[in-house]
Amino acid sequence: MKKLFAILLLILIHPVGFAQKPFTLEECESQFLKNNLFLLASQYNIDASKALTIQSKIWENPTITAELNAYNPERNQYFDIGKEGQKAFGIEQLIYLGGKKRNEIKLAQTNEKLAELQFNDLLRTLKLQLRKSFYTVYYNTKSLETTDDQLTHIEDLINSYSVQVQKGNIPLRDLVRLQSLYLNFKNERMEVVNNNIEEQGNLKLLLNSQENIVPQISKEEFNKYLKEIPFDLKNFQDEAIVNRPDYLAKQKDIEANELNVKWQKSLSVPDITVGANYDQRSGAFNKEANLTLGIPLPLWNKNKGNIKYAQTILEQSKVEKQNFDLQLQTEITSAWNKWDESRKNYIVIKPTVNSDFEAVYNGILTNFQKRNISLLEFTDFMESYNQAAVQLNELKKRVALSGEELNSTINKDLF
């Protein structure tokens, strides 16, 4: 029976062990590019734009007409279409004038480039979200590990103190103080857990994965965010203008609107219809062959409304581009200030502070177990230690996240 229970326990535990998978950032991004459904869906926009470009190059089909005699009253004959009967045939082709087809093709090609830029901007946005969630889960997990270690020690103390309180060796207030400390840690832990659940969900969605992602970050990967990068707004802005797809899309949008204005103006130019027809008997003479020309008179519809609308949209896109220029400067300045402030706050802490914390923590725990320090001193230290450990991870997380925001703002890996 014991063996059966052990086997069942292993079966239950086995899937849990495989429900989590360690990932480096590089591995995450590789799977993200292959499996992300947002990117796969957005790719269809590019394919659709390419299809519209192909369609824009196609001319209207020619029109063929046929006129066959239904009844000849002179000969009292139905469908008299033989040598002595009547039949007529014609063919017509629409010829575009005013550069319509050329402008339509250029507009379609520009919209195709615009779709590609929008796809690249989606990629930039999702990549930032992936990296932020990756670092958040990593440092939240580190904080949870620290808190869980302390909760284990406190829980052991609570169990021990409960026995001593029942024996009357320890006052109840000491047990209550430990229980209060335990509950405080539990509440603080729950906030981190809830945040981690949300970010873990983002990672699984971005990677299209059913497994929990366990981020792996080396010391060197973090230290790259600590290097000094002097603030140079003009240089940063020049790089962003070249690299950011949303900025390039604003420029391409103006180009598309300019082409649309040209296209709408060309639509006001009448097109010509060229054709030929053959008439067996009903023309001026038998077996008549004619050349036909047709052109609409631009008396009422000169496409003025569409031209005005296109011009208005063009002016609007130019104003939006000017606003984006100012917005870009603000984004760059804000992103650099956030990263620089986070970096400075972390650098203030000596590199050995984490190991010092561990040494002091183990010393305090040992001294408390030997009753060399009081319960009040021990609980005060535990609270301070937990806050310091969590804040240290928060500082690291802010450095990494602000560094990635700066990368994304310029759309270049500065680190």
N, C-alpha and C positions, 0 to 999 in steps of 0.2 A: 504493500500500500504506500509506503514511504517513497519507493522508487517511482511509482506511478505519479505521485504528487510532484516529485522533482522533475519528471519529464514534462508534465503539464505546465509547470512553472517556467521551464525553459522555452516551451512553445509560445507561451504568452509574452515572455520577455524578448524573444528573438525578433519579432517584427519591430519592436520599439527600438532595438539597437540599429536597425536599418532605416528607421524613420528620419534619421538625421545624417547629413552628409557634409563633411568638411570641404570648404571651398576657399581658394585664394581669390583675390579680386580679379586677377587675370582670367581665371577659370569661370568666374561668374559672368564676366563680360563676354566671353566666348560663347557660353550657352545662351546668354541674352540675345546676341546677334542672330543665333540660329533659331531660337524658339519663341521669341516674343511675339505674341499675337497682334499687338498694336502695330508693330513694324510690318508684319506680314500683311495686315489689312491695309495699311497706308501705302504699301508697295503697289496695290491695285490702282491707286490714284495716278501713279506714274504711267502704268500700263494703259489706263483709260485715256490719259492725255496724249500718249503716243498714237493711240487709235484715232483720236480726233485730228491729229496732225496728218495722218494718212488720208483721212476722209476729206480734209480741206484741199488736198491736191487733186481731187477727182472732179472732173467737169460734169455738167448735167448730161444725161443721156439724150441722144437725138430722138426726135419724135417722127414716127412713120405713120402716114395716113393712107387710107384706101377708100375709094368711092366706087361702088359697084351698082350697076343698074338693078333695081328691084322689079320694075315692070315697064315694058315698052308698049304704049297704047297704039302706036302706029302698026306694030306687027302683032299686037295682042299676045305678047310673049313675056313670061316672067324670067327674071335673071338673064336678060339678054346681054351677055358679056363676051360674046364671041367676036369674030372679025368684023361683023357688021353692027355689033352692039356698042355699049358704052362702059368704060371703066377709066378711073383716074387714080394715080398714085402720087404721093408727095413725101418728102423728108425734110425736116427742119432741125437746125442746131442752134442753141443759144450761145452767143459769143459775148463774153464779159468785157466791158469797157471801163476805163477809168482806174485800172489797176486793182479791181476788186479781188481777183483771185490771188494776186501777189500779196496784197495786204492781209487777206484771210489766212494765207499760209504762214506769213510771218507772225501773226497774232497767235496762231495755234502752236507754233514752235516756241514762242515766248511763254505761253501758258504751260507748255511741257517742262521748260526749265524751271518755271515757278513751282510746279508740283514737286520736282526734285529737291528744290531748296526747302520747301515745306516738310518734305520727308526728312531731310537732314536736320532740320530744326527740331522735329519730333525726336529724332535720335539723340540730339544734344540734351533735350529736356529729360528724356527717360534715362539716359546715361547718368545724369546728375542725381536723379532720384535713386537709381541703383546704388551708386557709391555712397550716398547719404544713408540709405537704409543699411547698407553693408557695414559701415563704420558704427552706426548707432547700435545695431544688434551686437556687434563685437564688444563695445565698451559697456553697454548695458549688461551683457553677460558677465563681464569681469566684475562689475559692481555687485551683481547677484551672487557670484561665487564668494566674494568677501562677506556679504551679509549672511549668506547661508552658513558659512563657517562659524560666524559668531552666534547665529541662532542655535546651532548644534551645541556649542559650549554652554549657552545660557539655558537651553532645555535640559542638559545634563545637571546643571546647577539647581534648576527648579525641582527636578525629580529628587535630588539629594536633599534639598532644603525642605521639601514637603515631608519627607520621612523624619527629619530632625524637628520640624515644627510639631508633628504629632507626638513626638517623644518629649516635647517641652524644652529641648536644648537650644532652640533658636526662636527669637520672637517672630510673630506672624508678619510684622511690618517689613522684615527683610525679604520674606517670600513674596509679599505683595510688590515690593520694589522691583524684584527680578521679573515678576510677571508683567509689570507695567513696561519695563524695558523691552521685554520680549514682544509685547503687543505693538510698541512703537516701531520696532524693527520690522515687524510683519506688515504694518501699514505702509511704511516707506518702501518696503520691498514690492508691495502690490502695485504701487504707482509705476515702478520700473518695469514690472512684469507686463502691465497693461500696455505700456509704450512699446515693449519688445514684441508683444503679440501683433500689434498693428504693423510694425516695421517688418516683422517676419512675414506677415501676409503680403506686404508690398514686394518683398524679395521673391516669394513663391509665384506671385502674379507676373512679375517682370521676367522671371526665368521659365515660366510655364512649367513649374515643378510641383510635385505632390510632397516632396521631402522637405523637412526643415533644413535650412541652410545654416551651417556652422562656420562663420567667417574665421579665416586664419590670416593674421597680420604679423609680420616680423618687425623687429625693432627698427631696422633700416627703412622699412616702408613708412613708418611713422616719422622718423627723424628727417625725412626729406621735406616735411612741411615746416621745419624749424629754420631752414636756411633764409638768409636775408635777401629780400628783393626790394630794391629802392622804388619809391613811387614815382612813376613817370607817366602822367595822364596822357600826354600826346602819343607816346610810344604805345601804351596800352590801347588807346582808342584806334590808332592806325592798324594795329594787329586785329582788333575786334572787327573793324570795318572789312578787313580782308577775309577773316575767318568765320564770322558769325553768319549762319544761313538766314536768320530772320532779318538781319540788316540787308544782306544781299537780296532777300525777297522783297524788301521795301523798294529797293532800286529797280528790281525787275518788274514790280507792280506798276511803277511809273512808266516804264518802257512799254508794258502791255497796254496801259491806258492811252499812251500816245499813239500806238498802232491802232487801237480801237477807234480813236478820233479819225485817223486817216481812212480806216475801213468804212466808217459811217459816212464820211464825206464822199467816198468813192461809190457808195450805194445810191447816192443821189444822181449819179450819172446813168442815163438810160442804157440798157443793154440792147444789142442788136440780134435779131433772129434771122439767120441765113438759111435758105432752103431751095429745093428744086422740086418741080412736079411734072407729071406727064398726064395729059388729058387726051383720050382716044378720039372723041368726036364732039364734045360739047364746047370746045373752045372756038376761037375765031376761025380755026381751020383744023382739019383732022391731024391726029397724032401730034398734038401741040406739046412742046417741051418748054418749060418756063423756069426762070430764076426768081426767087421770092426774097424780099427783104422786109423786115418789120422792126419798128422801134416805137416804144411807148412815148407819149408826149408828157413831159414833166410839168403839167399844169397845176395840179393840186398837191400831190405828194412829193415833196423834195427832201424828205427825211430830216427835216429841221429839228423835230423833237428829239430824235435819237442822237443827232449830232450835238445838240445842246446838253443832253444828258451825259454823253461821253466826255464832253469838255468839263462838265461839273465834277465828274468822278476823277478826272485827271488832276484838277486843281486840289481836290480833297486829298488825293494820294500824295501830292507834293507837300501839303501842310503836315500830313501824318509823318512823312519822312523827316521834316524839320524837327518835329516834336520828338521823334525817335533819336535824332542826333543828341538832343539835350538829355533825354532819358538814358542814353548809353553812357554819357559822361557821369551822370549820377550813379548808375549801377556800378560802374568801375570803381569810382571813389568809395562808395559804400562797401563794396565787397573787399577792397584792399584794406580799408580801415578795420573791418571786422576781423579779417585774418591777422593783421599786424597786432591788434589788441590782444587777441587770443594767444598768439605766439609769445608776446611779451609777458603775459600773465603766467604762462607755463614756464618760460625761461627763468622767471624769478625763483621758482622752486628748484632747489639743487637736485642734480640727477640721482643723488643717493637717498633722497627723501623717502622713496618707497621702501627700500631695504631697511632704512632707519625705523620706519613705522612697524615693519614686521618684527624687528628685533625688540622694540619697546613693547609691542603687543604681547609677544611670547614671554617677556620678562614680567609684565604686569600680571598675566594669567598665572604664571608659575608662583609669583609672590602671593597672589590672592589665595591660591590653593594651599599655600603654606601658612595662610592667615597672617602674613606680614603687612598687608594693607587691609583697610576696612572695606565693607561692601559699598559704602557711598563713594569712596575713591575709585573702586573698581567699576561701578556702573557709570560714573561720570567719564571715566576714561573710555569705556566701551562706546558710549555715545559719541565722544569726540573722535575716536578712531574711525568709527563707521562713517561719520560725516566727512572726515578728511579723505578716507579711501574712495568714497563715492565722488567727492568733489575733484579728486585727482583724475579719475576716469572721465568726469564731465569736462575737465579742462582739455584732456587729450582729444576727446570727441569733438569739442568746439574747434580746436586747432585743425583737425582733419576736415571737418565739415566746412569751415570757412575757407580752407584752402581749396576744396573742391568747388565751392561757389565762385571763387576767383578764377579757377580754371575754366568753369563753364561760362562765366561772364565774358571772357576773352575768347573762349572756345579754343584754348591751347593749353597743353600740359606744362604749366610753369614749374611744377615740382616733379 
